[in-house]
Amino acid sequence: MVVYIHGFGSSGFSNKAKILKRHFGDDKVFTPSLPTIPELAIDTLNQMLTLLLKIENVTLVGSSLGGYYATYFAHKFDIKAVLVNPSVYPYNTLAQHLGTNPSYHDSSDYTFIQAHIDSLKTYEVQEIKAENFMVLLQTGDEVLDFKEAKGKYHDSYLCIEEDGNHSFENFESKMGMIEKFSLS
């Protein structure tokens, strides 16, 4: 089972979620749309993963803020995670989003406050188990500095591509790598 954890302001209907479902099959990929409040997103994922891990193996795929959450849960449950242009320090990078923000997949708005940013520090993992992570980075990421993830996950499997963007261009070309990693 693959659990896709979307990024800030996104949803389980994102392009990466659709690509994963096309490759692995609808019945093998779970793409929840998570709350924008970090504590609620973590609680939702914790409940879901606690149940799923009782019945099958799970590989996490996390993008941006979802990569930060995936790191937390890969550490907590000792499972594999594929991180796509992950946020390493979201409590710093999300400061520019304080206030009202538009959702990327519907016409709703949500409010992001300082308490949400502060709570993200609670989920930071200082020491990672390198073999549990595959990290996909593109140097052209206009939102996050790929060097932060390269530094944190330096002993993990890193796939660094020149140029690209935060959405990770040609994500579909990485499905074979993700599948091989999840089965190893």
Secondary structure, 3 states (H helix, E strand, C coil): CEEEECCCCCCCCCHHHHHHHHHHCHHHEECCCCCCCHHHHHHHHHHHHHHHCCCCCCEEEEECHHHHHHHHHHHHHCCEEEEECCCCCHHHHHHHHCEEEECCCCCCEEEECHHHHHHHHHHCCCCCCHHHEEEEEECCCCCCCHHHHHHHCCCCEEEEECCCCCCCCCHHHHHHHHHHHHHC
